[in-house]
């Protein structure tokens, strides 16, 4: 079962088509909803690079870059 709404899931899964700041807004919205976040995988948030790992509709984040 997903912790994300269908819209957020769709936005995250389609984020490769978004600009970096659009991707960041999707992540912020997901975090504001107090969804379960698993500290695994990695994110690099900057204008030149936005690397993400998504598995089974769950957002995986590693805060140590």
Protein Blocks (a to p, Z undefined) as FASTA:
>chain_A
ZZbdfklmmmmmmmmmpcfklmmmmmmmmmmnopacddedjddddfkbccdddeehiacd
dfbZZ
